[in-house]
Structure formats: structure tokens, C-alpha cells
Amino acid sequence: MTTRRIETDTIQTVADLRAAIEDLAGDTLLTFGKVLKSQQKGECWCGCGGSTGGKFVPGHDSRFHSLAKKAARDQEPYPTEFVNDEAEADFAMWYERELPIWQAGQPLRDLKAAGKADKAKTTTKVKSVKQLDKESPEYLRMMREMATVED
């Protein structure tokens, strides 16, 4: 006697069931049931090709969502292909969530960048201790002249 398991979550119609049992021997024992969730495998949503029981291979969800945020910031191109429609919807959700945050913070980032540029223009770097020693008397003389002008 042989046993044959019919997965009820894959068979949709009576015709599908008839096709599945059509060629079985008369002494075959049939069992019915769904595939356990732990045994179901799907492709990782990030597109790496990995097999997973959930949506992502461990760690790849952060890679996927980070790409969505970078696309919202125009740091990466928006992907054109996704593993499935659910992955595309998840990507779009993270993209749309980041977009207003990024746009709202842009004026502040522009101010910070301008301040850094101004600071870089006014700052002089000392190349060596010898250079500082050579210029120190000159700085002291200039400071004395400024002090006498203000008095």
C-alpha cells in the first residue's frame, strides 16, 4: 500500500483533484492537508534570488528598505523590476514614507552645507609647527597694533 498526500492549498477545482488522483493505484491511501508555512519557500523580495520562508532572507529587509529611502533621496535610481507585486507595493510604501521627510529637511541641509562652505573658506590650516613659529611674531605684532587702534 502506498500513501499519496494531496495538498489542498494548491488544488483549486474538482477537475484539478481528479487529475491528481487519476493515475493512482487502487490500494493508494490518500491524505489531504495544507503545506505547513515552515515548509513553504519563496524568493527573497530584495531580488537576490535567495529562498526564504518569509519575505526576506535575514538582513535583506534592511537592504531593500534602505534602497527605497535612497531612491527617495535621488541617491539611487528607482528599480524597474520586482520579485512580485507585494514587493513592489512594500518598496513604494517605504519610498513614499521617506520622500516628505527628505523634502522637509532639505532647507536645513542647504543651510548646513552653506555654513560648512563658508567655514572652509575662512579657515587656514597650519602645515607644520615650524610655520607657526615663523608666523607667531607677525601675529603678535598685528594684535598689538589692533589693541592700540581701539584704545
C-alpha positions as CSV (number, residue, x, y, z in Angstrom):
1,M,0.0,0.0,0.0
2,T,1.3,3.4,-0.9
3,T,0.3,6.8,0.5
4,R,-0.3,10.0,-1.5
5,R,-0.7,13.4,0.1
6,I,-2.9,15.9,-1.8
7,E,-2.0,19.5,-0.9
8,T,-5.3,21.3,-0.5
9,D,-3.8,24.8,-0.8
10,T,-2.6,24.1,-4.3
11,I,-5.6,22.3,-5.8
12,Q,-8.3,24.8,-6.8
13,T,-11.1,22.8,-8.5
14,V,-12.6,19.4,-8.7
15,A,-11.0,18.9,-12.1
16,D,-7.6,19.6,-10.6
17,L,-8.3,16.9,-7.9
18,R,-9.5,14.4,-10.5
19,A,-6.3,15.0,-12.5
20,A,-4.2,14.5,-9.3
21,I,-5.8,11.1,-8.4
22,E,-6.5,9.8,-11.9
23,D,-3.4,7.6,-12.3
24,L,-3.2,6.3,-8.7
25,A,-3.4,2.5,-8.0
26,G,-6.5,1.2,-6.2
27,D,-4.7,0.5,-2.9
28,T,-3.2,4.0,-2.6
29,L,-4.1,5.8,0.7
30,L,-5.0,9.4,0.1
31,T,-4.3,12.1,2.7
32,F,-5.3,15.7,2.4
33,G,-3.8,18.9,4.0
34,K,-2.1,22.2,3.6
35,V,1.6,22.7,3.2
36,L,3.0,23.9,6.5
37,K,4.1,27.5,6.5
38,S,7.5,26.5,7.7
39,Q,7.9,24.3,4.6
40,Q,6.8,26.9,2.1
41,K,9.6,28.7,0.4
42,G,9.5,31.8,-1.7
43,E,12.0,34.1,-3.4
44,C,13.6,36.9,-1.3
45,W,11.9,40.2,-2.1
46,C,15.2,42.1,-2.5
47,G,15.8,40.2,-5.7
48,C,19.0,38.4,-4.6
49,G,17.5,35.1,-5.6
50,G,17.6,33.6,-2.1
51,S,15.0,31.2,-0.9
52,T,13.1,32.1,2.3
53,G,10.1,31.0,4.3
54,G,9.1,34.7,4.7
55,K,9.5,37.8,2.7
56,F,13.3,38.3,3.0
57,V,16.4,36.3,3.7
58,P,17.7,37.5,7.2
59,G,19.2,41.0,6.9
60,H,17.9,41.7,3.4
61,D,14.9,43.6,4.5
62,S,17.1,46.4,5.7
63,R,19.0,46.4,2.4
64,F,15.6,46.6,0.5
65,H,14.2,49.4,2.6
66,S,17.4,51.3,2.6
67,L,17.4,51.2,-1.3
68,A,13.8,52.7,-1.1
69,K,15.0,55.5,1.1
70,K,18.0,56.2,-1.2
71,A,15.7,56.3,-4.2
72,A,13.5,58.9,-2.5
73,R,16.6,61.0,-1.9
74,D,17.7,60.6,-5.6
75,Q,20.8,58.8,-4.5
76,E,19.9,55.6,-6.3
77,P,17.6,55.0,-9.3
78,Y,14.1,53.7,-8.7
79,P,14.1,50.0,-9.6
80,T,12.1,48.9,-12.6
81,E,11.6,45.2,-11.7
82,F,10.5,43.5,-8.6
83,V,10.1,39.9,-7.5
84,N,6.3,40.2,-7.1
85,D,3.6,42.9,-6.8
86,E,3.7,42.7,-3.0
87,A,7.4,43.5,-3.0
88,E,6.8,46.5,-5.3
89,A,4.0,47.7,-3.0
90,D,6.3,47.4,0.0
91,F,9.1,49.3,-1.8
92,A,6.7,52.1,-2.8
93,M,5.4,52.4,0.8
94,W,8.9,52.9,2.1
95,Y,9.8,55.3,-0.8
96,E,6.6,57.4,-0.2
97,R,7.2,57.4,3.6
98,E,10.8,58.8,3.1
99,L,10.0,61.4,0.4
100,P,8.3,64.0,2.6
101,I,10.8,63.6,5.4
102,W,13.7,64.2,2.9
103,Q,12.0,67.1,1.3
104,A,11.1,68.8,4.6
105,G,14.7,68.6,5.8
106,Q,16.2,69.9,2.6
107,P,16.3,73.6,3.6
108,L,18.2,72.7,6.8
109,R,20.7,70.6,4.9
110,D,21.2,73.5,2.4
111,L,21.9,75.9,5.4
112,K,24.4,73.4,6.9
113,A,26.2,72.9,3.6
114,A,26.5,76.7,3.1
115,G,27.8,77.2,6.6
116,K,30.4,74.5,6.0
117,A,31.5,76.1,2.8
118,D,31.9,79.5,4.5
119,K,33.9,78.0,7.3
120,A,36.1,76.2,4.8
121,K,36.9,79.5,3.1
122,T,37.8,81.3,6.3
123,T,39.8,78.6,8.0
124,T,43.6,78.5,7.3
125,K,45.4,75.3,8.1
126,V,48.9,75.3,9.7
127,K,51.1,72.9,7.8
128,S,53.8,72.5,10.4
129,V,54.9,73.7,13.8
130,K,57.8,75.5,12.1
131,Q,55.4,77.5,10.0
132,L,53.5,78.5,13.2
133,D,56.8,79.6,14.9
134,K,57.8,81.7,11.9
135,E,54.4,83.4,11.8
136,S,53.8,83.9,15.5
137,P,55.8,87.1,15.9
138,E,53.9,88.6,13.0
139,Y,50.5,87.7,14.6
140,L,51.7,89.2,17.9
141,R,52.7,92.4,16.2
142,M,49.3,92.7,14.4
143,M,47.4,92.1,17.6
144,R,49.4,94.9,19.4
145,E,48.6,97.3,16.5
146,M,44.9,96.4,16.7
147,A,44.9,97.0,20.5
148,T,46.5,100.4,20.2
149,V,44.0,101.5,17.5
150,E,41.0,100.6,19.6
151,D,42.2,102.5,22.7
